[in-house]
Amino acid sequence: MSSIRDRADEPVLITEAALSLDDQFRARRRKYMIMMSTRAASLVLAAVFYQTWWLLAIFIAGAAVLPWMAVLIANDRPPKKAEKVNRYGGHPDPARAITSAPGDRRVIEG
C-alpha cells in the first residue's frame, strides 16, 4: 500500500517540460560516479593482469581516458528542445496589405 501512496504524492507530468535542475544534477552525478567506479575497477584489473601486456594496456588506457570522459559527460546538460519559431509570413489578407502586387507601386515625388 505504501508504494501506491508514494506514487500518488508525485505530480503527474502532463507537459513536455524539461527535468528540474536538481534532477539533471542528480543524473549527471550518478553518471560521474559510475564512470569513476569503472576507472577504479580498470586500475584493479590492470594490477591483476599485469603479466598479460595487451590486457594491461587496455585497462590502463581505459583508466587514463575515463576521468576526462566523466568530467565532460557530468558537465554536459541535456540539449534544449527545438521549438517552432513563429515567423511573420506576411499579411493574411492581401487586400489589406500595403502593396498588393509588385507592379502596382506608385511613387510620389516631392
Contacts in CASP RR format, 6 or more apart in sequence:
PFRMAT RR
TARGET T0000
AUTHOR 0000-0000-0000
METHOD contacts of the structure
MODEL  1
MSSIRDRADEPVLITEAALSLDDQFRARRRKYMIMMSTRAASLVLAAVFY
QTWWLLAIFIAGAAVLPWMAVLIANDRPPKKAEKVNRYGGHPDPARAITS
APGDRRVIEG
16 81 0 8 1.000
18 24 0 8 1.000
18 78 0 8 1.000
18 80 0 8 1.000
18 81 0 8 1.000
19 27 0 8 1.000
19 78 0 8 1.000
24 77 0 8 1.000
24 78 0 8 1.000
28 73 0 8 1.000
28 74 0 8 1.000
28 75 0 8 1.000
28 76 0 8 1.000
28 77 0 8 1.000
29 74 0 8 1.000
31 70 0 8 1.000
31 73 0 8 1.000
31 74 0 8 1.000
32 70 0 8 1.000
32 71 0 8 1.000
32 73 0 8 1.000
32 74 0 8 1.000
35 66 0 8 1.000
35 69 0 8 1.000
35 70 0 8 1.000
35 73 0 8 1.000
35 74 0 8 1.000
36 66 0 8 1.000
36 67 0 8 1.000
36 70 0 8 1.000
38 66 0 8 1.000
39 62 0 8 1.000
39 63 0 8 1.000
39 66 0 8 1.000
39 67 0 8 1.000
39 70 0 8 1.000
42 59 0 8 1.000
42 60 0 8 1.000
42 62 0 8 1.000
42 63 0 8 1.000
42 66 0 8 1.000
43 59 0 8 1.000
43 63 0 8 1.000
45 55 0 8 1.000
45 59 0 8 1.000
46 55 0 8 1.000
46 56 0 8 1.000
46 59 0 8 1.000
46 60 0 8 1.000
46 63 0 8 1.000
49 55 0 8 1.000
49 56 0 8 1.000
49 59 0 8 1.000
50 56 0 8 1.000
90 97 0 8 1.000
91 97 0 8 1.000
94 100 0 8 1.000
99 105 0 8 1.000
END
